[in-house]
């Protein structure tokens, strides 16, 4: 399992459990298949940005948080292989900029 998948898996499980939701409830709230949630939480799924945004919105957290960090500080980012580290930093920058502009429901 890649470092990004592991961060995403842990973040989704933690956020879902903090809300007291089942996997089915998260799937319903995010309007995705329950199997998609199971795969994300099992680290067996590559997820599109659209799905990642829906899951984050349903959980009322930012995409940055689901990717393993908050406020631009990534947890364990130095442990990721270089290509994944660059990708995660780019995604965090993209979603942080969107949150700074406002109106997208994140942050």
N, C-alpha and C positions, 0 to 999 in steps of 0.2 A: 504494500500500500504506500502511495506517495505521501510526502509530508503534507501537501495541500489537502489531500483526501482525508488524512488523519485529523487535521485541524478542523476541517468542515464537519466530519463525522462527530467529533467530540462537542463542537459548538452547537450543532443541531440537537443532539441528545440532551445536553445540559439545558439549553433554552426551552426545549419542549417539556422537560421534567419540571423546570421551575414554574411553568404555567400549569402543571398538573394534567397535561394532555396526553392522550394515547397517540400512537402513530396514526390511527384512523382520523382522529380529530384534527391533527396537523394537516393531514392530506386534504381533508374537507375544507379547512380554513384557507389553505394555500391553493386549492383547486388543482391538485395533482393526484395522481393515482397513489394509493397506499403503498403499492409496491415500489414506487419512486422514493418515498420516505424510507422504506425498509432498506433499499439499496444505498441511499445516502448514509444512513446511520450505520450500515454494515461496511461502509467504505468500498462498496462494489459498484459505484456509479460515477460516471463523469456527468456533470450536470451543466445544463445550459445557463447562460446568464438570466434568461427569462424565468426559469424555474428557481434559480437562486434568489432572485428578487422577490418572487411570490412567497417563498418560504420565509425569507427575512421579514417581509411585510406582515405575514401571518403571525410570526413570533414576536413582532414589534421590536426587532433589533435591526441594526444596520448590516449590510452585506459585509462591511469591514469586520464587524464582530464575528460573523459566521466564518470568515476566512482566517480567523485566529488572532485577531487583534482588535484594538479600539484606540481611537485617538491617534491613529497612524503608527502605533507601536505594535509590531507583530510579535506574537509569542513564538519563540523558537525559530524565527525566520532564518537565522544564521545556519541552522541545521539542514535547510532545504538544499537540494542540488541547485546549481547556478541557474539553469533554465526555469525551474519552478520559482526560485526566489525572485527572478526578474518579472515573471508573470504575475505573481502575487503582489509585488510592489506596484506594478502597473495597474492592476485591478483596484488596489487600495487607493491609489492616487485618483483613479477615475471616479470611484464612488465617493471619496472624500470631497472631491471638487463638486460633484452633484449635490451633496449634502450642504456644502457651503453656499451654493446658489439658492437652495431652498425650494419648496414646492413639490418635492418628490416623496415626502413621507419618511425619509431616512435621517438619522442623526439625532 
